[in-house]
């Protein structure tokens, strides 16, 4: 089956004027769809109601499709209009972001990066000043994401993900493997001393939603294949860290996070540290962005940055 987006990228297609309405038509359509009212859309755009209605009518004529049903002086969108608006809204957002990027950074270009929340705040963000000092003209825009990025329909140049579950045609750079360290607060360990893996029986283990087998990996690293069942499940490491600091239970953290908490004495390590996990962090990007100058600079900087990471083992 032919993928429409791949087909459009791979072909030098002449843009068909009929499918590219004037921006004023699209803004009127977008305003009516968002507000559900011609009056509100007209106020937002600084136009009269009759002008907005005329713009909508012109768009319908150009597209050859009925977008609204007139009902008691109201415009009720059709199912086709709802689908069309999803694409138009995304396109208008992209045009707006492009204009903002051009004005804010006319020389260096920009990089729109999707990144895992805690990785972005605790590992990447502290290192970004080094990249900005080396490439002062490049603007890096960060958006946190849990789910894989669909590059063919989302406006991202690249993403940093855990494991390599991006699209099959995506390029990738492996950053580093994940090692796991179990930690608990000093107060928790004072009342629950841990000398061997068996001492964890009955204690609250904090699990990350996206790492269901992490504790099993950690117990294997301690020389035992038995992992207690149960515990609390959380969706972010930042939440897990705060729960462990508060004495709720034991957190199982990537070593790059555990080191910082241990150095600041918020948490203490338990038994064998830096146990190998079953995944790693990757920078991924679509083939269509492979020649992007900001992406090339960022990728090369990132590749050099990870060489300075000390092996936790």
Secondary structure, DSSP 4 states (H G I P E B T S, - for coil): ---HHHHHHHS-PPPPGGGS--HHHHHHHHHHHHHS-HHHHHHHHT--HHHHHHHHHHHHHHHTS--EEEETTEEEEPHHHHHHHHHHHHHHHHHHHHHHHHHH-TTT-EEEEEE-HHHIIIIIHHHHHHHHHH-TTPEEEEEE-SSPP-TTTS--SEEEEESS-S-TT-EEEEEEEEEEEEEE-HHHHHHS--SSGGGGTTSPEEEETT-TTHHHHHHHHTT--------EEES-HHHHHHHHHTTSSEEEEEHHHHHHHHHTTSSEE-SS-SEEEEEEEEEEE-GGGTT-HHHHHHHHHHHHHHTTSPP--
